[in-house]
Amino acid sequence: MVNCAVIMGRLVANPELRVTRNSGVSVTSITVAVDRKFSGEDKQADFIDVIAWRGTAEFICKYFRKGSMIAIQGYIQTRMYEDKNGKKRKAVEIVADNVSFCGGKNSEMENTADSMPAPAYSASDDDNDYREIPDDDLPF
């Protein structure tokens, strides 16, 4: 069985970083507008809900803003919840594993100190121990 989703589109709002009450884990929920293939002159878009956890959530909130082009790889999750009126609802969303920049540099970011961020973030990056390699040790 395979459950893999890949989308590329624009954020419809600024992402907001939240932290879970009990465990203190970072999380953000975003919506991405993804253009649909179209025929004729009318463009159509799908608005896809995405949830990101831990470092992926922090990366999104640090480097992306409303209108930013974003590429997301993850998996589709469905969950049931009860709305404020007590009615059972079903949510379908993508859980982001990997997030990447795409498109040109956003003019909004040109004036920030973080204007040249890392090209991508992977949830597996949280598990790696990095060490700096001196230039003398590089083979090129």
MDTraj code that builds the backbone (N, CA, C; nanometers):
import mdtraj as md
import numpy as np

residues = "MET VAL ASN CYS ALA VAL ILE MET GLY ARG LEU VAL ALA ASN PRO GLU LEU ARG VAL THR ARG ASN SER GLY VAL SER VAL THR SER ILE THR VAL ALA VAL ASP ARG LYS PHE SER GLY GLU ASP LYS GLN ALA ASP PHE ILE ASP VAL ILE ALA TRP ARG GLY THR ALA GLU PHE ILE CYS LYS TYR PHE ARG LYS GLY SER MET ILE ALA ILE GLN GLY TYR ILE GLN THR ARG MET TYR GLU ASP LYS ASN GLY LYS LYS ARG LYS ALA VAL GLU ILE VAL ALA ASP ASN VAL SER PHE CYS GLY GLY LYS ASN SER GLU MET GLU ASN THR ALA ASP SER MET PRO ALA PRO ALA TYR SER ALA SER ASP ASP ASP ASN ASP TYR ARG GLU ILE PRO ASP ASP ASP LEU PRO PHE".split()
xyz = np.array([
    [0.0837, -0.1182, 0.0000],
    [0.0000, 0.0000, 0.0000],
    [0.0882, 0.1246, 0.0000],
    [0.0413, 0.2276, -0.0661],
    [0.1172, 0.3521, -0.0757],
    [0.0262, 0.4690, -0.0396],
    [0.0764, 0.5572, 0.0434],
    [0.0050, 0.6796, 0.0774],
    [0.1068, 0.7923, 0.0690],
    [0.1150, 0.8554, -0.0461],
    [0.2120, 0.9624, -0.0692],
    [0.1416, 1.0758, -0.1434],
    [0.1610, 1.1962, -0.0941],
    [0.1012, 1.3133, -0.1580],
    [0.2104, 1.4162, -0.1826],
    [0.2098, 1.4756, -0.3017],
    [0.3039, 1.5814, -0.3374],
    [0.2226, 1.6944, -0.3991],
    [0.2365, 1.8142, -0.3417],
    [0.1652, 1.9303, -0.3950],
    [0.2601, 2.0490, -0.4036],
    [0.2259, 2.1427, -0.4906],
    [0.2989, 2.2673, -0.5017],
    [0.1958, 2.3767, -0.5249],
    [0.2041, 2.4808, -0.4440],
    [0.1087, 2.5898, -0.4569],
    [0.1487, 2.7060, -0.3687],
    [0.0524, 2.7932, -0.3422],
    [0.0784, 2.9137, -0.2627],
    [0.0005, 2.9097, -0.1318],
    [0.0660, 2.9591, -0.0253],
    [-0.0012, 2.9682, 0.1043],
    [-0.1128, 3.0723, 0.0974],
    [-0.2276, 3.0413, 0.1542],
    [-0.3395, 3.1347, 0.1500],
    [-0.3405, 3.2301, 0.2695],
    [-0.2577, 3.2030, 0.3700],
    [-0.2484, 3.2897, 0.4879],
    [-0.1103, 3.2718, 0.5510],
    [-0.0716, 3.3650, 0.6362],
    [0.0541, 3.3512, 0.7087],
    [0.0451, 3.2329, 0.8047],
    [0.1472, 3.1488, 0.8089],
    [0.1443, 3.0350, 0.9023],
    [0.1652, 3.0836, 1.0458],
    [0.1038, 3.0140, 1.1399],
    [0.1184, 3.0470, 1.2817],
    [0.1669, 2.9236, 1.3552],
    [0.2736, 2.9391, 1.4319],
    [0.3292, 2.8283, 1.5091],
    [0.2534, 2.8156, 1.6406],
    [0.2086, 2.6952, 1.6695],
    [0.1422, 2.6654, 1.7964],
    [0.2224, 2.5554, 1.8660],
    [0.1929, 2.5343, 1.9929],
    [0.2593, 2.4296, 2.0700],
    [0.1516, 2.3494, 2.1399],
    [0.1633, 2.2155, 2.1351],
    [0.0639, 2.1307, 2.2014],
    [0.0711, 2.1510, 2.3521],
    [-0.0455, 2.1424, 2.4188],
    [-0.0533, 2.1683, 2.5633],
    [0.0270, 2.0680, 2.6450],
    [0.0040, 1.9407, 2.6210],
    [0.0624, 1.8379, 2.7066],
    [0.2099, 1.8123, 2.6798],
    [0.2484, 1.8017, 2.5529],
    [0.3860, 1.7602, 2.5226],
    [0.4757, 1.8734, 2.4732],
    [0.4201, 1.9906, 2.4451],
    [0.5011, 2.1039, 2.4016],
    [0.5601, 2.0885, 2.2624],
    [0.4929, 2.0127, 2.1746],
    [0.5410, 1.9885, 2.0390],
    [0.4919, 2.0998, 1.9466],
    [0.5821, 2.1512, 1.8618],
    [0.5476, 2.2565, 1.7649],
    [0.4591, 2.1995, 1.6550],
    [0.3590, 2.2790, 1.6137],
    [0.2677, 2.2368, 1.5070],
    [0.2152, 2.3605, 1.4346],
    [0.1899, 2.3456, 1.3057],
    [0.1220, 2.4501, 1.2301],
    [0.0263, 2.3850, 1.1310],
    [-0.0837, 2.4520, 1.1062],
    [-0.1812, 2.4095, 1.0048],
    [-0.1865, 2.5186, 0.8992],
    [-0.1714, 2.4799, 0.7737],
    [-0.1742, 2.5769, 0.6642],
    [-0.2693, 2.5275, 0.5563],
    [-0.3075, 2.6178, 0.4688],
    [-0.3856, 2.5822, 0.3513],
    [-0.3065, 2.6278, 0.2297],
    [-0.2954, 2.5382, 0.1324],
    [-0.2200, 2.5653, 0.0104],
    [-0.3163, 2.5676, -0.1077],
    [-0.3131, 2.6753, -0.1854],
    [-0.3932, 2.6858, -0.3076],
    [-0.3125, 2.6229, -0.4204],
    [-0.3679, 2.5179, -0.4803],
    [-0.2995, 2.4435, -0.5860],
    [-0.3814, 2.4561, -0.7141],
    [-0.3177, 2.5089, -0.8189],
    [-0.3872, 2.5225, -0.9470],
    [-0.4213, 2.3853, -1.0024],
    [-0.5374, 2.3766, -1.0604],
    [-0.5850, 2.2553, -1.1252],
    [-0.5622, 2.2678, -1.2741],
    [-0.5408, 2.1572, -1.3421],
    [-0.5348, 2.1628, -1.4880],
    [-0.6685, 2.2157, -1.5359],
    [-0.6637, 2.2988, -1.6356],
    [-0.7876, 2.3585, -1.6827],
    [-0.7862, 2.3680, -1.8345],
    [-0.9061, 2.3727, -1.8874],
    [-0.9195, 2.3959, -2.0312],
    [-1.0018, 2.5231, -2.0479],
    [-0.9668, 2.6013, -2.1444],
    [-1.0363, 2.7280, -2.1628],
    [-0.9682, 2.8377, -2.0836],
    [-1.0441, 2.9396, -2.0468],
    [-0.9861, 3.0563, -1.9825],
    [-1.0024, 3.0588, -1.8314],
    [-1.0926, 2.9782, -1.7763],
    [-1.1174, 2.9826, -1.6323],
    [-1.0195, 2.8947, -1.5566],
    [-0.9344, 2.9584, -1.4764],
    [-0.8417, 2.8849, -1.3914],
    [-0.9165, 2.8404, -1.2673],
    [-0.8839, 2.7233, -1.2175],
    [-0.9446, 2.6741, -1.0945],
    [-0.8350, 2.6303, -0.9990],
    [-0.8653, 2.6356, -0.8696],
    [-0.7680, 2.5948, -0.7684],
    [-0.8375, 2.5089, -0.6640],
    [-0.7597, 2.4192, -0.6061],
    [-0.8045, 2.3416, -0.4913],
    [-0.7330, 2.3985, -0.3695],
    [-0.8020, 2.4032, -0.2576],
    [-0.7453, 2.4543, -0.1333],
    [-0.7244, 2.3351, -0.0417],
    [-0.5979, 2.2997, -0.0219],
    [-0.5628, 2.1759, 0.0460],
    [-0.5068, 2.2067, 0.1841],
    [-0.5650, 2.1428, 0.2868],
    [-0.5186, 2.1611, 0.4240],
    [-0.3952, 2.0746, 0.4482],
    [-0.2977, 2.1332, 0.5165],
    [-0.1713, 2.0655, 0.5467],
    [-0.1402, 2.0879, 0.6944],
    [-0.0902, 1.9853, 0.7599],
    [-0.0446, 1.9983, 0.8979],
    [0.1022, 1.9584, 0.9027],
    [0.1803, 2.0329, 0.9790],
    [0.3235, 2.0043, 0.9923],
    [0.3594, 2.0063, 1.1406],
    [0.4487, 1.9180, 1.1783],
    [0.4888, 1.9026, 1.3178],
    [0.6364, 1.9331, 1.3364],
    [0.6734, 1.9646, 1.4575],
    [0.8115, 1.9818, 1.5044],
    [0.8930, 2.0748, 1.4145],
    [1.0094, 2.0297, 1.3703],
    [1.0992, 2.1132, 1.2909],
    [1.0393, 2.1568, 1.1599],
    [0.9561, 2.0725, 1.1000],
    [0.8915, 2.1089, 0.9738],
    [0.7992, 2.2291, 0.9958],
    [0.7239, 2.2273, 1.1054],
    [0.6350, 2.3398, 1.1387],
    [0.7158, 2.4666, 1.1635],
    [0.8253, 2.4551, 1.2362],
    [0.9089, 2.5713, 1.2656],
    [0.9706, 2.6283, 1.1380],
    [1.0130, 2.5407, 1.0476],
    [1.0710, 2.5827, 0.9198],
    [0.9694, 2.6610, 0.8373],
    [0.8478, 2.6094, 0.8270],
    [0.7422, 2.6762, 0.7506],
    [0.7136, 2.8149, 0.8089],
    [0.6988, 2.8219, 0.9403],
    [0.6652, 2.9496, 1.0036],
    [0.7782, 3.0513, 0.9937],
    [0.9011, 3.0051, 0.9873],
    [1.0148, 3.0964, 0.9790],
    [1.0339, 3.1530, 0.8390],
    [1.0145, 3.0699, 0.7356],
    [1.0526, 3.1100, 0.6004],
    [0.9388, 3.1379, 0.5018],
    [0.8157, 3.1075, 0.5368],
    [0.7062, 3.1241, 0.4416],
    [0.6030, 3.2231, 0.4933],
    [0.5395, 3.2929, 0.3998],
    [0.4345, 3.3901, 0.4297],
    [0.3191, 3.3707, 0.3306],
    [0.2105, 3.4388, 0.3555],
    [0.0962, 3.4357, 0.2645],
    [0.1450, 3.4663, 0.1228],
    [0.1054, 3.3831, 0.0263],
    [0.1431, 3.4017, -0.1126],
    [0.2719, 3.3319, -0.1520],
    [0.3495, 3.2831, -0.0540],
    [0.4740, 3.2123, -0.0853],
    [0.4437, 3.0824, -0.1591],
    [0.5264, 3.0534, -0.2597],
    [0.5161, 2.9268, -0.3310],
    [0.5865, 2.8216, -0.2453],
    [0.5226, 2.7061, -0.2288],
    [0.5762, 2.6004, -0.1433],
    [0.5516, 2.4645, -0.2080],
    [0.6462, 2.3743, -0.1931],
    [0.6309, 2.2356, -0.2382],
    [0.6294, 2.1481, -0.1134],
    [0.5328, 2.0586, -0.1074],
    [0.5149, 1.9738, 0.0108],
    [0.5036, 1.8292, -0.0315],
    [0.5760, 1.7428, 0.0393],
    [0.5645, 1.5982, 0.0216],
    [0.5251, 1.5418, 0.1569],
    [0.4283, 1.4543, 0.1571],
    [0.3828, 1.3947, 0.2823],
    [0.2850, 1.2831, 0.2556],
    [0.1930, 1.2630, 0.3484],
    [0.0916, 1.1587, 0.3323],
    [-0.0450, 1.2123, 0.3726],
    [-0.1475, 1.1500, 0.3187],
    [-0.2852, 1.1923, 0.3459],
    [-0.3340, 1.1240, 0.4728],
    [-0.3979, 1.2042, 0.5562],
    [-0.4528, 1.1538, 0.6821],
    [-0.5995, 1.1956, 0.6902],
    [-0.6821, 1.1070, 0.7384],
    [-0.8215, 1.1422, 0.7665],
    [-0.8439, 1.1254, 0.9155],
    [-0.9263, 1.2129, 0.9697],
    [-0.9581, 1.2025, 1.1125],
    [-1.0999, 1.2521, 1.1360],
    [-1.1613, 1.1992, 1.2384],
    [-1.2956, 1.2405, 1.2769],
    [-1.2854, 1.3356, 1.3961],
    [-1.3743, 1.4343, 1.3981],
    [-1.3809, 1.5251, 1.5117],
    [-1.5245, 1.5713, 1.5287],
    [-1.5519, 1.6345, 1.6417],
    [-1.6854, 1.6859, 1.6702],
    [-1.6803, 1.8381, 1.6642],
    [-1.7693, 1.8987, 1.5838],
    [-1.7691, 2.0450, 1.5732],
    [-1.8336, 2.1072, 1.6967],
    [-1.8386, 2.2407, 1.6991],
    [-1.8897, 2.3103, 1.8175],
    [-2.0382, 2.2850, 1.8422],
    [-2.1097, 2.2351, 1.7405],
    [-2.2519, 2.2021, 1.7568],
    [-2.2724, 2.0550, 1.7911],
    [-2.1628, 1.9817, 1.8123],
    [-2.1725, 1.8408, 1.8497],
    [-2.1893, 1.7464, 1.7318],
    [-2.1796, 1.7992, 1.6095],
    [-2.1945, 1.7167, 1.4901],
    [-2.0608, 1.6544, 1.4517],
    [-2.0620, 1.5247, 1.4174],
    [-1.9385, 1.4574, 1.3771],
    [-1.8972, 1.5029, 1.2378],
    [-1.7686, 1.5332, 1.2225],
    [-1.7114, 1.5798, 1.0963],
    [-1.5892, 1.4966, 1.0629],
    [-1.5544, 1.4996, 0.9346],
    [-1.4361, 1.4289, 0.8870],
    [-1.3413, 1.5300, 0.8252],
    [-1.2141, 1.5251, 0.8638],
    [-1.1121, 1.6129, 0.8074],
    [-1.0164, 1.5282, 0.7244],
    [-0.9807, 1.5803, 0.6072],
    [-0.8804, 1.5177, 0.5206],
    [-0.7693, 1.6199, 0.5031],
    [-0.6455, 1.5796, 0.5333],
    [-0.5334, 1.6729, 0.5259],
    [-0.4057, 1.5982, 0.4899],
    [-0.3077, 1.6750, 0.4465],
    [-0.1753, 1.6188, 0.4195],
    [-0.0885, 1.6459, 0.5412],
    [-0.0192, 1.5433, 0.5887],
    [0.0805, 1.5604, 0.6938],
    [0.2143, 1.5779, 0.6227],
    [0.2767, 1.6942, 0.6397],
    [0.3992, 1.7283, 0.5675],
    [0.5200, 1.6571, 0.6274],
    [0.5953, 1.5871, 0.5409],
    [0.7228, 1.5272, 0.5798],
    [0.8390, 1.6103, 0.5288],
    [0.8287, 1.6583, 0.4049],
    [0.9341, 1.7373, 0.3409],
    [0.8732, 1.8639, 0.2833],
    [0.9427, 1.9754, 0.3014],
    [0.8961, 2.1052, 0.2532],
    [1.0103, 2.1714, 0.1780],
    [0.9798, 2.2304, 0.0620],
    [1.0826, 2.2953, -0.0188],
    [1.0343, 2.4290, -0.0722],
    [1.1304, 2.5176, -0.0975],
    [1.1025, 2.6421, -0.1669],
    [1.0876, 2.6093, -0.3145],
    [1.0102, 2.6891, -0.3848],
    [1.0044, 2.6777, -0.5306],
    [0.9701, 2.8151, -0.5849],
    [1.0057, 2.8378, -0.7091],
    [0.9841, 2.9693, -0.7675],
    [1.0968, 3.0635, -0.7311],
    [1.0802, 3.1901, -0.7668],
    [1.1830, 3.2908, -0.7434],
    [1.1826, 3.3406, -0.6012],
    [1.2804, 3.4235, -0.5704],
    [1.2937, 3.4828, -0.4393],
    [1.1812, 3.5835, -0.4186],
    [1.1145, 3.5740, -0.3069],
    [1.0036, 3.6623, -0.2737],
    [1.0587, 3.8010, -0.2411],
    [1.0046, 3.9053, -0.3026],
    [1.0536, 4.0411, -0.2797],
    [1.0380, 4.0817, -0.1337],
    [0.9399, 4.0236, -0.0646],
    [0.9203, 4.0516, 0.0760],
    [1.0410, 4.0078, 0.1584],
    [1.1037, 3.8979, 0.1160],
    [1.2134, 3.8407, 0.1921],
    [1.3469, 3.9077, 0.1599],
    [1.3556, 3.9880, 0.0567],
    [1.4826, 4.0472, 0.0162],
    [1.5436, 4.1352, 0.1235],
    [1.4592, 4.1944, 0.2075],
    [1.5095, 4.2866, 0.3070],
    [1.5328, 4.2218, 0.4430],
    [1.5181, 4.0905, 0.4534],
    [1.5378, 4.0254, 0.5820],
    [1.6747, 3.9612, 0.5879],
    [1.7216, 3.9391, 0.7090],
    [1.8515, 3.8745, 0.7284],
    [1.8460, 3.7282, 0.6852],
    [1.7271, 3.6712, 0.6841],
    [1.7108, 3.5299, 0.6486],
    [1.6752, 3.5120, 0.5018],
    [1.7184, 3.6006, 0.4156],
    [1.6754, 3.5960, 0.2768],
    [1.7338, 3.4797, 0.1984],
    [1.8321, 3.4096, 0.2506],
    [1.8897, 3.2950, 0.1816],
    [1.8785, 3.1705, 0.2685],
    [1.7568, 3.1212, 0.2945],
    [1.7397, 3.0051, 0.3807],
    [1.7833, 2.8771, 0.3106],
    [1.7895, 2.7711, 0.3896],
    [1.8218, 2.6396, 0.3341],
    [1.7174, 2.6026, 0.2306],
    [1.7534, 2.5265, 0.1253],
    [1.6616, 2.4997, 0.0164],
    [1.5451, 2.4076, 0.0507],
    [1.5569, 2.3284, 0.1545],
    [1.4490, 2.2353, 0.1861],
    [1.4609, 2.1904, 0.3301],
    [1.3524, 2.1340, 0.3816],
    [1.3520, 2.0774, 0.5155],
    [1.2842, 1.9436, 0.5101],
    [1.3421, 1.8472, 0.5751],
    [1.2855, 1.7140, 0.5823],
    [1.2643, 1.6791, 0.7280],
    [1.1529, 1.6161, 0.7602],
    [1.1247, 1.5763, 0.8980],
    [1.2355, 1.4869, 0.9513],
    [1.3017, 1.4114, 0.8654],
    [1.4100, 1.3241, 0.9105],
    [1.5314, 1.4048, 0.9548],
    [1.5392, 1.5335, 0.9178],
    [1.6497, 1.6178, 0.9622],
    [1.6510, 1.6328, 1.1138],
    [1.5348, 1.6181, 1.1796],
    [1.5274, 1.6275, 1.3250],
    [1.6080, 1.5179, 1.3930],
    [1.6229, 1.4043, 1.3258],
    [1.6870, 1.2891, 1.3861],
    [1.8370, 1.2831, 1.3622],
    [1.8913, 1.3718, 1.2813],
    [2.0328, 1.3661, 1.2462],
    [2.1173, 1.4477, 1.3423],
    [2.2366, 1.3975, 1.3709],
    [2.3360, 1.4738, 1.4462],
    [2.4352, 1.5278, 1.3455],
    [2.4434, 1.6583, 1.3333],
    [2.5324, 1.7189, 1.2369],
    [2.6592, 1.7636, 1.3056],
    [2.7684, 1.7572, 1.2345],
    [2.8932, 1.8147, 1.2824],
    [2.9532, 1.8934, 1.1674],
    [3.0201, 2.0021, 1.2008],
    [3.0802, 2.0866, 1.0989],
    [3.2087, 2.0214, 1.0484],
    [3.2298, 2.0265, 0.9170],
    [3.3499, 1.9710, 0.8556],
    [3.4369, 2.0877, 0.8127],
    [3.5619, 2.0919, 0.8607],
    [3.6511, 2.2004, 0.8175],
    [3.6751, 2.1944, 0.6671],
    [3.6952, 2.3102, 0.6048],
    [3.7164, 2.3165, 0.4604],
    [3.8331, 2.2287, 0.4153],
    [3.9332, 2.2122, 0.4995],
    [4.0503, 2.1315, 0.4653],
    [4.0156, 1.9850, 0.4402],
    [3.9055, 1.9378, 0.5000],
    [3.8675, 1.7968, 0.4888],
    [3.7773, 1.7674, 0.3687],
    [3.7377, 1.8699, 0.2949],
    [3.6495, 1.8484, 0.1812],
    [3.7296, 1.7981, 0.0614],
    [3.6748, 1.7016, -0.0131],
    [3.7486, 1.6421, -0.1257],
    [3.7506, 1.7274, -0.2517],
    [3.6954, 1.8460, -0.2514],
    [3.6943, 1.9297, -0.3716],
    [3.7384, 2.0699, -0.3405],
])
top = md.Topology()
chain = top.add_chain()
for i, resn in enumerate(residues, 1):
    res = top.add_residue(resn, chain, resSeq=i)
    for name in ("N", "CA", "C"):
        top.add_atom(name, md.element.get_by_symbol(name[0]), res)
traj = md.Trajectory(xyz[None], top)
